Amino acid sequence: MKNLNVLLVEEEVITAMLIRRELRKIGYNVIDLATSGEEAVRIAKEDRPDLILMDITLAGEMDGIAAASEIKEDVDIPIVFVTGYQDKATKDRAAVTKPLGYFVKPLQIDQLKSLIDSHF
């Protein structure tokens, strides 16, 4: 689906810029960038993106999993975790939010595109 509106939630600004560039190359619209869980929740509720790419480690009090839980309670927006964590405890905690996907960095944009194309 072209013109998919994506909220990118990533604490590392350079990583966020690289991911945003790759998403734009494949035709997705990055509507905003959040660096904290609190900011992600606010933007998701206000702007209602089609998809959220969520890191787990974020600035602020709320990590990506807590932010995803709050977003899912209020607005059911599909979330894909993109993180450096691959341990079972983190994956199990993330799984409770019923994410659309879970990718370990570095993000393989072709894998993400395949996942998105199969759901939108």
C-alpha positions as CSV (number, residue, x, y, z in Angstrom):
1,M,0.0,0.0,0.0
2,K,1.5,3.3,-1.0
3,N,0.9,6.5,1.0
4,L,0.9,4.5,4.2
5,N,1.2,6.9,7.1
6,V,3.8,5.7,9.6
7,L,4.7,7.1,13.0
8,L,8.4,6.3,13.7
9,V,9.3,5.9,17.4
10,E,13.0,5.8,17.9
11,E,15.3,7.3,20.5
12,E,18.4,7.3,18.3
13,V,17.9,10.2,15.9
14,I,20.5,9.0,13.4
15,T,18.9,5.6,13.3
16,A,15.5,7.3,12.9
17,M,16.7,9.3,10.0
18,L,18.1,6.2,8.2
19,I,14.8,4.3,8.7
20,R,12.8,7.3,7.6
21,R,14.8,7.5,4.4
22,E,14.3,3.8,3.7
23,L,10.6,4.0,4.3
24,R,10.3,7.0,2.0
25,K,12.2,5.1,-0.7
26,I,9.6,2.3,-0.7
27,G,6.7,4.8,-0.8
28,Y,5.6,5.2,2.8
29,N,4.9,8.5,4.4
30,V,6.6,9.1,7.8
31,I,4.2,11.5,9.4
32,D,6.2,12.1,12.6
33,L,9.1,11.0,14.7
34,A,8.8,10.4,18.5
35,T,11.7,9.8,20.8
36,S,9.8,9.0,24.0
37,G,6.9,6.7,24.8
38,E,4.8,9.6,26.1
39,E,5.3,11.5,22.8
40,A,4.4,8.4,20.8
41,V,1.2,8.0,22.7
42,R,0.2,11.6,22.2
43,I,1.0,11.6,18.5
44,A,-0.8,8.3,17.9
45,K,-3.9,9.5,19.6
46,E,-3.9,12.9,17.8
47,D,-2.7,11.9,14.3
48,R,-4.0,8.2,14.0
49,P,-1.2,6.9,11.8
50,D,-1.8,3.6,9.8
51,L,1.2,2.0,11.4
52,I,3.7,2.6,14.2
53,L,7.3,1.4,14.1
54,M,8.3,1.3,17.8
55,D,11.7,0.9,19.4
56,I,11.6,-0.5,22.9
57,T,14.3,1.6,24.6
58,L,13.1,5.2,24.5
59,A,13.7,8.5,26.3
60,G,11.3,9.4,29.1
61,E,9.6,7.2,31.7
62,M,7.6,5.0,29.3
63,D,9.4,2.4,27.2
64,G,8.1,1.2,23.8
65,I,6.2,-1.7,25.2
66,A,4.3,0.4,27.8
67,A,3.6,3.0,25.0
68,A,2.3,0.3,22.7
69,S,0.0,-1.0,25.5
70,E,-1.5,2.4,26.1
71,I,-1.9,3.1,22.4
72,K,-3.6,-0.3,21.9
73,E,-6.1,0.5,24.7
74,D,-7.2,3.8,23.1
75,V,-6.7,3.4,19.4
76,D,-6.1,0.1,17.7
77,I,-3.1,1.0,15.5
78,P,-0.9,-1.8,14.2
79,I,2.6,-1.7,15.9
80,V,5.8,-3.2,14.7
81,F,8.6,-3.4,17.2
82,V,12.1,-2.6,15.8
83,T,14.6,-3.1,18.6
84,G,18.0,-4.4,19.6
85,Y,16.5,-6.7,22.1
86,Q,16.1,-10.4,21.2
87,D,15.9,-12.0,24.7
88,K,12.9,-14.1,25.5
89,A,11.7,-12.0,28.4
90,T,11.5,-8.8,26.3
91,K,9.9,-10.7,23.4
92,D,7.3,-12.2,25.7
93,R,6.5,-8.8,27.2
94,A,6.2,-7.3,23.8
95,A,3.9,-10.1,22.6
96,V,1.3,-9.1,25.1
97,T,0.6,-6.0,23.0
98,K,-0.1,-8.3,20.0
99,P,2.3,-6.5,17.6
100,L,2.1,-6.9,13.9
101,G,5.7,-7.8,13.9
102,Y,9.0,-7.8,15.9
103,F,12.3,-7.1,14.1
104,V,15.8,-7.0,15.6
105,K,18.0,-4.2,14.5
106,P,19.5,-3.6,12.0
107,L,16.2,-3.4,10.3
108,Q,15.9,-5.2,7.0
109,I,13.6,-2.9,5.0
110,D,12.6,-5.7,2.6
111,Q,11.4,-7.9,5.4
112,L,9.4,-4.9,6.9
113,K,7.9,-4.2,3.4
114,S,6.8,-7.8,3.0
115,L,5.1,-7.7,6.4
116,I,3.4,-4.5,5.7
117,D,2.3,-5.5,2.2
118,S,0.7,-8.7,3.6
119,H,-1.4,-6.7,6.1
120,F,-2.4,-3.5,4.2
